[in-house]
Amino acid sequence: MAERLDEQKIATLRLWADGLARDERDEMRAAARAILMLIDEVELLHVELWHAGRLSAPHEEDAAEPEPEPPVERPSLRSVLRERLRKAAETAPD
């Protein structure tokens, strides 16, 4: 599994995106927007995971263990990113 994106790595990605955003080439500016979109999504997912952890934490008075839920089939990261980039490309001004 790849290393986690900690705050330092996200800050580095933001710096790269800022540099790409100032490039004259459309492809580089588009790459900068994509990086920034992905960073925003990662940060949102971190918040959602934190909230989910707080909401699903067992209370001390609950003695019985909840029944485990069956695993949910999740789309791959590649397919999710491909779909988001496709949607962003469709909505991006020419």
DSSP file (Angstrom, degrees, kcal/mol; ACC not computed):
  #  RESIDUE AA STRUCTURE BP1 BP2  ACC     N-H-->O    O-->H-N    N-H-->O    O-->H-N    TCO  KAPPA ALPHA  PHI   PSI    X-CA   Y-CA   Z-CA
    1    1 A M              0   0    0      0, 0.0     3,-0.1     0, 0.0     0, 0.0   0.000 360.0 360.0 360.0 141.1    0.0    0.0    0.0
    2    2 A A        -     0   0    0      1,-0.1     2,-0.0     0, 0.0     0, 0.0  -0.250 360.0 -87.1 -68.9 158.7    1.3    3.5   -0.8
    3    3 A E        -     0   0    0      1,-0.1    -1,-0.1     3,-0.0     2,-0.1  -0.317  50.3-102.0 -64.8 150.1    2.3    5.9    1.9
    4    4 A R        -     0   0    0      1,-0.1     2,-1.1    -3,-0.1    -1,-0.1  -0.358  30.3-111.7 -71.6 152.8   -0.4    8.0    3.4
    5    5 A L        -     0   0    0      4,-0.1    -1,-0.1    -2,-0.1     2,-0.1  -0.759  43.2-175.6 -86.0 100.7   -0.8   11.6    2.4
    6    6 A D     >  -     0   0    0     -2,-1.1     4,-2.3     1,-0.1     5,-0.2  -0.305  43.8 -89.1 -87.8-180.0    0.1   13.6    5.5
    7    7 A E  H  > S+     0   0    0      1,-0.2     4,-2.3     2,-0.2     5,-0.2   0.858 126.2  53.2 -60.0 -37.3    0.0   17.3    5.9
    8    8 A Q  H  > S+     0   0    0      2,-0.2     4,-2.0     1,-0.2    -1,-0.2   0.911 110.0  46.6 -66.7 -42.2    3.5   17.8    4.6
    9    9 A K  H  > S+     0   0    0      2,-0.2     4,-2.4     1,-0.2    -2,-0.2   0.890 112.1  50.5 -67.9 -38.8    2.9   15.8    1.4
   10   10 A I  H  X S+     0   0    0     -4,-2.3     4,-2.3     2,-0.2    -2,-0.2   0.903 109.3  51.6 -65.2 -39.6   -0.4   17.7    0.8
   11   11 A A  H  X S+     0   0    0     -4,-2.3     4,-2.0    -5,-0.2    -2,-0.2   0.893 109.3  50.6 -62.7 -39.0    1.4   21.0    1.2
   12   12 A T  H  X S+     0   0    0     -4,-2.0     4,-2.3     2,-0.2    -2,-0.2   0.916 109.2  50.7 -64.1 -43.2    4.1   19.8   -1.3
   13   13 A L  H  X S+     0   0    0     -4,-2.4     4,-2.7     1,-0.2    -2,-0.2   0.892 108.2  52.7 -61.6 -39.2    1.3   18.9   -3.8
   14   14 A R  H  X S+     0   0    0     -4,-2.3     4,-2.6     2,-0.2    -1,-0.2   0.905 108.1  51.1 -62.2 -41.0   -0.3   22.4   -3.3
   15   15 A L  H  X S+     0   0    0     -4,-2.0     4,-2.1     2,-0.2    -2,-0.2   0.919 110.9  48.2 -62.2 -43.3    3.1   24.0   -4.1
   16   16 A W  H  X S+     0   0    0     -4,-2.3     4,-2.6     1,-0.2    -2,-0.2   0.927 111.9  49.4 -61.5 -45.1    3.4   21.9   -7.3
   17   17 A A  H  X S+     0   0    0     -4,-2.7     4,-2.4     1,-0.2    -2,-0.2   0.902 108.6  53.0 -62.6 -40.5   -0.1   22.8   -8.3
   18   18 A D  H  X S+     0   0    0     -4,-2.6     4,-0.8     2,-0.2    -1,-0.2   0.913 110.9  47.4 -60.7 -41.9    0.6   26.5   -7.7
   19   19 A G  H >< S+     0   0    0     -4,-2.1     3,-0.7     1,-0.2     4,-0.3   0.916 112.9  47.8 -64.8 -43.3    3.6   26.3   -9.9
   20   20 A L  H >< S+     0   0    0     -4,-2.6     3,-1.3     1,-0.2    -2,-0.2   0.842 104.3  61.2 -66.4 -32.8    1.7   24.4  -12.6
   21   21 A A  H 3< S+     0   0    0     -4,-2.4    -1,-0.2     1,-0.3    -2,-0.2   0.762 102.3  52.3 -66.3 -24.1   -1.1   26.9  -12.4
   22   22 A R  T << S+     0   0    0     -4,-0.8    -1,-0.3    -3,-0.7    -2,-0.2   0.471  86.2 111.2 -90.3  -2.6    1.3   29.7  -13.5
   23   23 A D  S <  S-     0   0    0     -3,-1.3     6,-0.1    -4,-0.3    -3,-0.0  -0.371  70.6-133.1 -71.3 151.4    2.5   27.8  -16.5
   24   24 A E  S    S+     0   0    0     -2,-0.1     2,-0.3     4,-0.1    -1,-0.1   0.733  80.1  92.1 -75.9 -23.0    1.5   29.2  -19.9
   25   25 A R  S  > S-     0   0    0      1,-0.1     4,-1.9    -5,-0.1     3,-0.3  -0.561  72.0-141.4 -81.0 134.4    0.4   25.8  -21.3
   26   26 A D  H  > S+     0   0    0     -2,-0.3     4,-2.5     1,-0.2     5,-0.2   0.864 101.2  58.0 -58.9 -38.0   -3.2   24.8  -20.9
   27   27 A E  H  > S+     0   0    0      1,-0.2     4,-2.1     2,-0.2    -1,-0.2   0.879 106.3  48.1 -63.2 -38.1   -2.3   21.2  -20.1
   28   28 A M  H  > S+     0   0    0     -3,-0.3     4,-2.1     2,-0.2    -1,-0.2   0.896 111.7  48.8 -70.9 -40.1   -0.2   22.3  -17.1
   29   29 A R  H  X S+     0   0    0     -4,-1.9     4,-2.1     2,-0.2    -2,-0.2   0.887 111.2  51.1 -66.2 -37.1   -2.9   24.6  -15.7
   30   30 A A  H  X S+     0   0    0     -4,-2.5     4,-2.4     2,-0.2    -2,-0.2   0.899 108.7  51.2 -65.1 -39.9   -5.4   21.8  -16.2
   31   31 A A  H  X S+     0   0    0     -4,-2.1     4,-2.6     2,-0.2    -2,-0.2   0.894 108.1  53.0 -63.1 -39.2   -3.1   19.4  -14.3
   32   32 A A  H  X S+     0   0    0     -4,-2.1     4,-2.4     2,-0.2    -2,-0.2   0.921 109.4  48.2 -61.6 -44.2   -2.9   22.1  -11.5
   33   33 A R  H  X S+     0   0    0     -4,-2.1     4,-2.5     1,-0.2    -2,-0.2   0.906 111.3  50.8 -63.2 -40.9   -6.7   22.2  -11.2
   34   34 A A  H  X S+     0   0    0     -4,-2.4     4,-2.4     2,-0.2    -2,-0.2   0.923 110.1  49.1 -63.2 -44.1   -6.9   18.4  -11.1
   35   35 A I  H  X S+     0   0    0     -4,-2.6     4,-2.4     1,-0.2    -2,-0.2   0.929 112.6  48.0 -60.7 -45.3   -4.3   18.2   -8.3
   36   36 A L  H  X S+     0   0    0     -4,-2.4     4,-2.4     1,-0.2    -1,-0.2   0.882 110.5  51.6 -65.0 -38.1   -6.1   20.9   -6.3
   37   37 A M  H  X S+     0   0    0     -4,-2.5     4,-2.1     2,-0.2    -1,-0.2   0.917 111.4  47.5 -62.7 -42.5   -9.4   19.1   -6.9
   38   38 A L  H  X S+     0   0    0     -4,-2.4     4,-2.6     2,-0.2    -2,-0.2   0.885 110.1  52.0 -67.9 -38.2   -7.9   15.8   -5.6
   39   39 A I  H  X S+     0   0    0     -4,-2.4     4,-2.6     2,-0.2     5,-0.2   0.933 109.8  49.8 -61.7 -45.3   -6.4   17.5   -2.6
   40   40 A D  H  X S+     0   0    0     -4,-2.4     4,-2.3     1,-0.2    -2,-0.2   0.902 111.5  48.9 -59.8 -40.7   -9.7   19.0   -1.7
   41   41 A E  H  X S+     0   0    0     -4,-2.1     4,-2.6     2,-0.2    -1,-0.2   0.903 109.8  50.8 -67.0 -41.2  -11.3   15.6   -2.0
   42   42 A V  H  X S+     0   0    0     -4,-2.6     4,-2.2     2,-0.2    -2,-0.2   0.925 111.7  48.1 -61.4 -44.6   -8.7   13.9    0.1
   43   43 A E  H  X S+     0   0    0     -4,-2.6     4,-2.0     2,-0.2    -2,-0.2   0.897 111.4  50.2 -64.5 -39.6   -9.2   16.5    2.8
   44   44 A L  H  X S+     0   0    0     -4,-2.3     4,-2.6     1,-0.2    -2,-0.2   0.912 110.2  50.3 -63.5 -42.3  -13.0   16.1    2.6
   45   45 A L  H  X S+     0   0    0     -4,-2.6     4,-2.6     2,-0.2    -2,-0.2   0.874 107.3  54.2 -64.5 -36.8  -12.5   12.3    3.0
   46   46 A H  H  X S+     0   0    0     -4,-2.2     4,-2.2     2,-0.2    -1,-0.2   0.926 110.4  46.7 -61.1 -43.9  -10.3   12.8    6.0
   47   47 A V  H  X S+     0   0    0     -4,-2.0     4,-2.6     2,-0.2    -2,-0.2   0.927 112.5  49.6 -64.1 -45.0  -13.0   14.9    7.7
   48   48 A E  H  X S+     0   0    0     -4,-2.6     4,-2.7     1,-0.2    -2,-0.2   0.896 111.0  49.6 -62.6 -39.8  -15.7   12.3    6.8
   49   49 A L  H  X S+     0   0    0     -4,-2.6     4,-2.4     2,-0.2    -1,-0.2   0.907 110.4  50.6 -64.3 -40.6  -13.6    9.5    8.2
   50   50 A W  H  X S+     0   0    0     -4,-2.2     4,-1.9     2,-0.2    -2,-0.2   0.935 113.2  45.3 -62.3 -46.2  -13.0   11.4   11.4
   51   51 A H  H  X S+     0   0    0     -4,-2.6     4,-2.7     1,-0.2     5,-0.2   0.910 112.0  51.8 -64.2 -41.9  -16.7   12.1   11.7
   52   52 A A  H  X S+     0   0    0     -4,-2.7     4,-2.3     1,-0.2    -1,-0.2   0.888 108.5  51.9 -62.2 -38.6  -17.6    8.5   10.9
   53   53 A G  H  X S+     0   0    0     -4,-2.4     4,-0.6     2,-0.2    -1,-0.2   0.889 111.6  46.4 -64.6 -39.2  -15.1    7.3   13.6
   54   54 A R  H  < S+     0   0    0     -4,-1.9     3,-0.5     1,-0.2    -2,-0.2   0.899 114.9  46.4 -69.1 -40.5  -16.7    9.6   16.2
   55   55 A L  H  < S+     0   0    0     -4,-2.7    -2,-0.2     1,-0.2    -1,-0.2   0.843 116.7  42.9 -72.6 -32.6  -20.2    8.5   15.3
   56   56 A S  H  < S+     0   0    0     -4,-2.3    -1,-0.2    -5,-0.2    -2,-0.2   0.440  82.3 120.5 -95.4   1.3  -19.5    4.8   15.2
   57   57 A A  S  < S-     0   0    0     -4,-0.6     2,-0.1    -3,-0.5    -3,-0.0  -0.463  71.1-112.8 -65.8 132.1  -17.4    4.7   18.4
   58   58 A P        -     0   0    0      0, 0.0     2,-0.2     0, 0.0    -1,-0.1  -0.389  26.6-123.3 -68.5 142.1  -19.0    2.3   20.9
   59   59 A H    >   -     0   0    0      1,-0.1     3,-1.1    -2,-0.1    -3,-0.0  -0.535  18.4-120.4 -80.7 152.0  -20.4    3.9   24.0
   60   60 A E  T 3  S+     0   0    0      1,-0.3    -1,-0.1    -2,-0.2     0, 0.0   0.850 112.3  56.2 -63.2 -33.6  -19.1    2.6   27.3
   61   61 A E  T 3  S+     0   0    0      2,-0.0     2,-0.9     1,-0.0    -1,-0.3   0.657  85.4  93.0 -74.8 -13.2  -22.6    1.6   28.4
   62   62 A D    <   +     0   0    0     -3,-1.1    -1,-0.0     1,-0.2     0, 0.0  -0.710  46.8 169.9 -82.2 107.8  -23.0   -0.6   25.3
   63   63 A A        +     0   0    0     -2,-0.9     2,-0.2     2,-0.1    -1,-0.2   0.822  52.4  80.0 -88.3 -33.4  -21.8   -4.1   26.4
   64   64 A A  S    S-     0   0    0      1,-0.1    -2,-0.0     0, 0.0     0, 0.0  -0.534  80.7-125.2 -79.8 139.4  -23.0   -6.1   23.4
   65   65 A E        -     0   0    0     -2,-0.2     2,-0.1     1,-0.1    -2,-0.1  -0.645  27.8-117.0 -80.2 136.1  -20.8   -6.0   20.3
   66   66 A P        -     0   0    0      0, 0.0    -1,-0.1     0, 0.0     3,-0.0  -0.401  34.3-100.1 -70.2 151.9  -22.7   -4.9   17.1
   67   67 A E        -     0   0    0      1,-0.1     2,-0.0    -2,-0.1     0, 0.0  -0.526  43.5-108.4 -71.0 134.1  -22.9   -7.4   14.3
   68   68 A P        -     0   0    0      0, 0.0    -1,-0.1     0, 0.0    -3,-0.0  -0.362  30.7-124.4 -65.9 141.7  -20.4   -6.8   11.6
   69   69 A E        -     0   0    0      1,-0.1     3,-0.1    -3,-0.0     0, 0.0  -0.569  30.5-100.9 -82.5 148.3  -21.7   -5.5    8.4
   70   70 A P        -     0   0    0      0, 0.0    -1,-0.1     0, 0.0     2,-0.0  -0.373  50.7 -90.1 -65.5 148.3  -21.0   -7.4    5.2
   71   71 A P        -     0   0    0      0, 0.0     2,-0.5     0, 0.0     0, 0.0  -0.323  40.3-132.9 -62.0 140.2  -18.2   -5.8    3.1
   72   72 A V        -     0   0    0     -3,-0.1     2,-0.5     1,-0.0    -3,-0.0  -0.807  17.2-118.9 -97.4 132.6  -19.4   -3.2    0.6
   73   73 A E        -     0   0    0     -2,-0.5    -1,-0.0     1,-0.0     0, 0.0  -0.586  37.4-165.8 -70.0 117.8  -18.1   -3.4   -3.0
   74   74 A R        -     0   0    0     -2,-0.5     3,-0.1     1,-0.0     2,-0.0  -0.840  21.0-111.8-109.8 144.7  -16.3   -0.2   -3.5
   75   75 A P        -     0   0    0      0, 0.0     2,-0.0     0, 0.0    -1,-0.0  -0.347  42.9 -98.4 -68.0 155.2  -15.2    1.3   -6.9
   76   76 A S     >  -     0   0    0      1,-0.1     4,-2.2     4,-0.0     5,-0.2  -0.346  25.4-117.3 -72.3 156.1  -11.5    1.4   -7.5
   77   77 A L  H  > S+     0   0    0      1,-0.2     4,-2.8     2,-0.2     5,-0.2   0.893 115.7  55.4 -58.2 -40.8   -9.6    4.7   -6.9
   78   78 A R  H  > S+     0   0    0      1,-0.2     4,-2.5     2,-0.2    -1,-0.2   0.917 108.4  46.2 -60.7 -44.8   -8.7    4.7  -10.6
   79   79 A S  H  > S+     0   0    0      2,-0.2     4,-2.1     1,-0.2    -1,-0.2   0.886 113.4  49.5 -68.8 -36.9  -12.3    4.5  -11.7
   80   80 A V  H  X S+     0   0    0     -4,-2.2     4,-2.4     2,-0.2    -2,-0.2   0.941 113.8  45.2 -65.1 -47.0  -13.4    7.2   -9.2
   81   81 A L  H  X S+     0   0    0     -4,-2.8     4,-2.7     1,-0.2     5,-0.2   0.906 111.7  52.6 -63.6 -41.4  -10.7    9.6  -10.3
   82   82 A R  H  X S+     0   0    0     -4,-2.5     4,-2.2    -5,-0.2    -1,-0.2   0.921 111.3  47.0 -59.7 -43.8  -11.3    8.9  -14.0
   83   83 A E  H  X S+     0   0    0     -4,-2.1     4,-2.4     2,-0.2    -1,-0.2   0.901 112.8  48.4 -66.3 -41.4  -15.0    9.7  -13.6
   84   84 A R  H  X S+     0   0    0     -4,-2.4     4,-2.5     2,-0.2    -2,-0.2   0.901 112.4  48.2 -67.2 -39.8  -14.3   12.9  -11.6
   85   85 A L  H  X S+     0   0    0     -4,-2.7     4,-2.4     2,-0.2    -1,-0.2   0.886 110.8  51.9 -67.4 -37.1  -11.8   14.1  -14.1
   86   86 A R  H  X S+     0   0    0     -4,-2.2     4,-1.9    -5,-0.2    -2,-0.2   0.933 111.8  46.0 -62.6 -45.3  -14.3   13.3  -16.9
   87   87 A K  H  X S+     0   0    0     -4,-2.4     4,-1.7     1,-0.2    -2,-0.2   0.899 112.6  50.5 -64.7 -40.2  -17.0   15.3  -15.2
   88   88 A A  H  X S+     0   0    0     -4,-2.5     4,-1.3     1,-0.2    -1,-0.2   0.891 109.6  50.9 -65.2 -38.2  -14.6   18.2  -14.5
   89   89 A A  H  < S+     0   0    0     -4,-2.4    -1,-0.2     1,-0.2    -2,-0.2   0.864 109.1  51.7 -66.8 -35.2  -13.5   18.2  -18.2
   90   90 A E  H  < S+     0   0    0     -4,-1.9    -1,-0.2     1,-0.2    -2,-0.2   0.848 116.7  38.8 -69.0 -33.7  -17.1   18.4  -19.3
   91   91 A T  H  < S+     0   0    0     -4,-1.7    -1,-0.2    -5,-0.1    -2,-0.2   0.575  92.2 105.8 -94.6  -9.9  -17.9   21.3  -17.0
   92   92 A A  S  < S-     0   0    0     -4,-1.3     2,-0.1    -5,-0.2    -3,-0.0  -0.458  77.7-111.5 -72.3 139.2  -14.6   23.2  -17.5
   93   93 A P              0   0    0      0, 0.0    -1,-0.1     0, 0.0    -2,-0.1  -0.410 360.0 360.0 -67.7 148.5  -14.8   26.3  -19.7
   94   94 A D              0   0    0     -2,-0.1    -2,-0.1     0, 0.0     0, 0.0   0.467 360.0 360.0 -75.4 360.0  -13.0   26.0  -23.0
